[in-house]
């Protein structure tokens, strides 16, 4: 099951937002060469994270109601009393067979209402009740249908005692899989816990994790695992435990291991992990990642999990330049100052970072620091007044790095004072 489109009204900062998403198997004129990637860009506070939350609620609404999810400040303030989310999902052949459906699409609709004017707490209302065996599967937490996992921007790996049974009492499985999108304190489960009970999937799970990692970090064979079954890794040829790796590696490994573990939870007998279809929502996919890894992380995820649909957010121009413009959505504002979202036709793949930052995707006027701009403008004024020495200094400032804190007029005066001696 994939999200074909998402329609968001009155949710968080949004007035109205509609996304026609990329998904595996899409075959119309707007299909992207990266068929399972969707990337949401925008300013801080522009609604990127809210898009992920809306998709999660829209696809899992009925299952979230009794799973520990608390709807809190989701309805746009101050003039709205409800929010409306519709996610049109595309069914695979097995889901159509189970549901006895002729059509391959299904509308999932959720309305979020304020309880009353004196509280920020809200409730989820279903616009229509389940009417087919397929829709009933949303209450089956072990079913591969309605498979949605999500990862918030405050990702950290659980280091204390991890008690899955305690978590199950607080949250249903479907909510557990997306809880970090809504609760900042939720940690990623330990990697060894994600790899427990893999059974016949263990070899494939380890292979998927290896494929998702950059070349300099390798997952070592199981026989080299540490105490408690903690997987061992090598970094640039040197063996080390997971805890000795950097924050970026640890968080990415834990997230990828969690995806693999969640796939194992829902895969049926004889079903490969790669065959599970579903949606993965990742806030700030470039979190803690070095620029060299940002250039490849999206394509690595896309290739490792070709049957999963990814909806990602990022601020990184290196992430943006690694995808096609058809994969990108940009948050914006409408005439009333409300957040909306749009796609832009300007191509970005392979574009230099400077050109990309100056494009409509980031809309910077310059990539130089503000203080540097002011200095250059001061020189430009002298050039306009006919100062030839300032003109030469102006060109040097454009071509060479500047000394931090040195006013260009002072630098120019120093050059002019040296000229008689140099002759």
N, C-alpha and C positions, 0 to 999 in steps of 0.2 A: 504494500500500500504506500502510495506517495501523495504528497500534497501537490495538487495540480495548480491550485490558486488559493490565495488567502485574501479575505475581504474584512477590513477592520474599521469599525465605526465607533467613535466616542471612547476609545480605549486608551488609557494613560494620556499621553500628550497628543494623540491623533484625533483629528476630526474625521477624515476619511482617507483610507489607504488601501490600495488594491495591488496585488502582486501576481503576475503570471509566472510561475516558477519553472525552472529547469528540473527535469527528472529523467532517470534512465528510461529509455524507450520513447522519449518525445521525438516526433518525426515531422513536425511542421516547419514552416519557413524560419521560425524564430528559434529553432533548436540550436544549441551550442555544441561545439566540438568537445567541450567538457560537460557531458550531459547530466552529471549528478551534482554540480556545484552551483550554489547561489551565494553571493557575497553582498552584504549590506554595509554601506558606508554612510558616514554623516558626522556632524559635529557632536561633541559631548552634550548630552541632554537632548539630542535630536530624535531619539526613538529607536535606535538600533536594537538595544536589548529588548525593548517592548515588542518588536516584531517577533522575536523568538518566543517570548512568553505568550503572545497571542496565538501563534501556531500551535504551541503545546496545549493551551487551554481549548482551542477549537477542535483539535483532534482527540483530546482525552477528556473533554468536559464531563461526560457522565461518570467516568471512572474516578475523577478527582473529587467528586462531591463527598464521598464517604471514605476517602483515603487519607485524610489528615490535611488536605489543602485548605488554607484559609484565604479567601478572597479579600484583599485589603488594599484600598486606594488604587483600584484598577480602573474605575470609572473616571473619565475625564472631568476635572473640576473647572469652574464651580457651577456651570450652568447645565449640566447633564445629570440625569438620574439613572441612566443605564448605558451599558456598552453592548455592542453587537459584533459577534465574530462568526464568519462563515468560512470554513475550509472545504474546498471541493477536492476530494481525494480520488485518485485513480486506482482502481482495483486490478490485481493480477488475476490470471485465469483460475487459480485455486480459490481465491476469495470470491470470485463470481460464482463458482460452482457451489461453495458452501452456502452462500447467501441466496442461491437460486435467482440470480439477477441476470437480465438480458443486457443491461447497460454496464459500461465499465467505469462509471463515475458515481459518486455518492456525496451528497451535501451533508456536512456535519455542522450544525448550527447551535451556538450557545449565546444566551443573553445574560449579562451580568448586571444585577440590580442592586442599588443601595437598599440597605435594610430600613434605614430612616435617615432623616436629615441630621441627627445628632451623633451619628457614628460613622467611622470610616470603614466599618466592616460591611461586606457585601455577600451576595449569594449567587450561585450559578443556577440559571433556569434553562431547561432544555426547550428549544422551540418545537421539537418533535420527539416523541418517545421512540425507542427502538422498535422496529416493525418487522425485522427479518432475522433469521439465524445469524447472519453476518454481523449485524449491529449488536447482537447479544454477546458476540465474542469480545467486545470491549471490556466486559466484566470478567473475562477469563485471562488472568494475569500471565499464564504460561503460553498463551497463544501467540504465534508469530504475526497475526493480524494486529493492526493498530500499534505496531512497534515504533515507539518514539523514545529517544534518549536525549538528554540535554545537559549542558555543562556551562555554568555561570563563569563570570570573569574573575571571581575570587577563588580560583582553583588552588587547593593545597591537598597534600596527601595525608590521610589519617595516620597518626603516629601512636596514639594511645590504644587501649584495649578496644577491639572492634567486635561488636556484638550484633550480628545480623538479625538475630531473633528479636532483640530490643527494638531495632529499627522497624521491623515488620509490624510491631505493635503500635508504633507511632504513625506509620505511613504505609499505605498499600504499595505494592510493587510498582504499579504504573506511575504513581507519584514519586516514589523513590528515584526512578530513572530520570526525572526532570527536576527534582527538588532544588538543586543548586541554582537553577535559573531564578528561583523565587526567594531562596533563603541563603544569605551570604555566609552563614556559619557552616553550611553543609560541606563536608570534606569528601574527597575521593577515597573510596575504600582502598586498603592496602593491596598492592599488586598480587601478593600471594593469595589473598582472599578472592580476588577476581578470577584467579586461575584454579580455584578449588572446584572439585566436582565437574571437571570438563569431560571426564570419561573418554569416549572415542574421539572427541573433538580436540584433545590436547595437542596433537601434532599440528593440526591445522591452525589452532589458536596461536601457537608459538611462531608458526610461519607467517601469519598475518602481522603479528607484532614486529617481527624482523623486517618485513617488507615496508612497514610504515616508518621505520627509523632511518636517519641519515647514515651514510657509510661509516662514519667515525665511531658510532655507537652500535655494538652488536649484542644481541641476546645470546648468552652462552647455552650449551646443551644442558638438559635437565640434571644430568649427573653432577654438574658443578654448582647446583643450587645451594644456597646457604641454609642456615638454621631456620626451621619452620617452613621450609619449602620456598623461601624468598628467592626469586629468580636472580641469577648473577649476570653481570654485563661486563663488557670490555669497552674501554674508552681509548681510542687510538692505540689498540693492541695491549693495553694494560688492564688486567682483571680487577674489578672493583664491585662492591655491593651497590645496590640502588641508592642507598643513603649517601654515598660519597659522590654521586653525580650532581651536577648543578641543578638549580631550581627548575630551569627550563626543561631539561631532560626528564627530571623526576615527574613533573606535572604532565608532560606529554605522554610519557610511558604509562603513568597511572591512568590517564584518560583513555588511551588506546586499549590498555588491558581491560578497562571497564567496559568499553564498547564490545570487545571480544567476549568478555564474560556474560554480558547481557544477551548477546546473540546466542550463546550456548544455552542460556536459560529458556529460550523460546523455540529453539530448533527441534523439530520433530525427529523421530527415529529415522535414520538413513538420510537426513537432510544435512547438507554442508552449511557451515556458517556463512560462507559467501553467498548462499542462495536465499538467505533471509532478506526480505525487502522491508524498508522502513525509512525513518527520518532521524537524522542526527543534527541537533542544534548546538552550535558552539559559539559562545560569546568571546570575542577577542582571541581568535585562533592563533595569533602571533604572540600570545602572552609569554614573556621571558625568552623568546627565541632570538638567537643571533641573526643578523641580516642574511648571512649565507644560507641559513635554514629557511628563513622566510621565503626565499626565492623558490623553494621546492616543496614546502610542506603541503600546500593545497593539492598539487598534482600527485604527490605521494599518497595522500588520503584517498583521492579519487580513484587511483589505480588499485590500491590495496582493497578497497571496499566498493567495487563497481556497481553493486546492486543496492547500495545505500544512497539516499538523497541527503546532501549536506546543505544546511543553511547556516552561514557563518557571518560573523561581524569582524571588522578590523579597522584600524586607523593606518595601517602600514601601506605605503606606496609600493613596496616590494611585493606584497601580497597582490595588490591590484594589478600590477604589470605582468603577473604570471597567469592571468585569466583573460577570457574574451569579454568584450563589452556586453554581450548578451547575458553574461552571468552576474552582472552588477546592478544593484539597486542603490539609489542615493536618497537619503532622507532630505526633505526640503520643507518649506513653509508655504501655506496657501495665502490668499489675500487677507484672511482673518487672523493670520499669525499662528495657525494651528499646524501641527506636523502632518506631513503627507509623505509620499514616497514615489519615486519615478525612475525610469530607465533613460539612459542617454545614449545617443547613437555614436558618440565619439569613440574611436577605437583606442584601446589602451595596451594591448598585448605587446610586450617587448619595448615599450616606450621608455626613454630615459627618465630617471626620477625627477630631474629638474622640470622637464616638459610636462610630466604627469602632474606634479604639484601645482603647476600654473594652468592646468586644464580645468574644465568644468567639474571634474570629479572632486577636486580639492579647493579650487578657486582662490589660491594664494596669488597675491599681486607680485610677490618676489619670494625667493627662498633665502634671502640674506637676512641676518638679524636686524631688528629695527634700528639699533644704534649705528650699525654699518650703513644702513640706508640713509640715515640723517647725515652722516659724514660725507657720503658720496653726493648727496644733494647740495651740501655746502660747497663742495668742489665744483659741481655743475653750475652753480650760480657765478662763481668766479670765471669759469670758462665762458659763460654767456656774456660776461663783461669784457672779454677779450684777453684774459690772462693766459698766455701760451704755456707758462710753466704749470699752471693749474690743469691745463688740458692734458699735459703729459702725465701728471700725477693722477688725474681722473682715470686714464687708461690703465695705469699700473694698478690702481685699486680694483678695477674690474678683473684684471688678469691674475693678480697675485693675492695670497692671503694677507690680511691686515693684522697689525699688532693690536691686540685688544686694549682698549682704553686710550689709544693715541689719536688725538684729533688730527685729521688730514691737513688742516691748515698749519699745525705745528710741524708736521712731517714735511710739508712743502717748504716752510721757512728754513728748516734744517738743510734741505737740499740746496736751496738758493744761497744759504750762507757758506756752503762748502764749495760752490762753483769757482770763486777766484782762486782758491787753493788748488783745486783740481786742474785749473789751466796752467 
